Structure formats: structure tokens, C-alpha cells
């Protein structure tokens, strides 16, 4: 964020506020969250992996080593890997703790919630997640 802010200021842009778009899903328990989100979340990351793989294949020998490595990493990513460093999923307490850590560690203003990564979590489950976020996670972030 420091580099981002320095570069933005050098270009004449005001960057006091910085938000990150992030998959966020809140449930009563991690077991509930996993049951609700694992298939949809993995489908989204597999689509991303497939896109990287297709571009690497299309570039052939010209594909950068970094791009090849990224495609390989995405292809081998597990749901537990995503829980560790790509999403904020869990109980209200777990999600609040994770978001506070990310926010404070990066110096962010806040988050843009992506509540249904992959698009296949049923609407009533997504609405419950958003309600739990609004009632329990949001207030914890403002404290």
C-alpha cells in the first residue's frame, strides 16, 4: 500500500482511502460456511486457473516463467489454501478478526464484499451471510 500510495501521489491522485475487493462469507460455523461455499468458490478459482492455462498454452514458448508458475499454482490450489490467504470466510468472530488483521496490516480503509464467489450459493444463504456481516462483523470493524 505504501508503494501504491506513493505512485498515486506522484501521478497527482489523492489516495487517502483504499479498499480491497474480497470474497467474504459469514456463517454460524466454519462447517456451515464450508458446506455453503466450497463448491462455488472452487469453481470460481478453477475458471481462473483455466484462463491462465489457456493463455500460457496460447503464448507457447513466449509465456513468461511467472505466468506459467501462476497457472500451476492456481491449478493446484485447494479450498484450504484459499481459506488461508484469499478469502475471509467463517463465523462472525473469525471474519472480523481476519478483516481487522488485513485492514491494519495493509493500511486499508475497508473492503468491498464479494458475497457469492462463483455465483452458486443459494440466495437465502447469501442473504444470511450479509445479515451476519452487517449485524456482527461490521460493528466489530468499527470498534
KASULVEN-V794487 format. One record per pair of residues at least 24 apart in sequence whose C-alpha atoms are under 6 Angstrom apart, sorted by the first residue. I is the first residue (numbers start at 1). J is the second residue. Records with the same first field share a line. If there is no record, write none. Layout:
# KASULVEN-V794487
I=J + J
This chain:
# KASULVEN-V794487
17=109
18=108 + 109
19=108 + 109 + 110 + 111
20=111 + 112
21=111 + 112
22=113 + 114
23=87 + 114 + 115
24=88 + 89 + 113 + 114 + 115
25=89 + 115 + 129
26=89 + 90 + 91 + 92 + 129
27=90 + 91 + 129
28=91
29=91
30=90
40=118 + 120
41=117 + 118
44=118
49=74 + 75
92=137
96=137
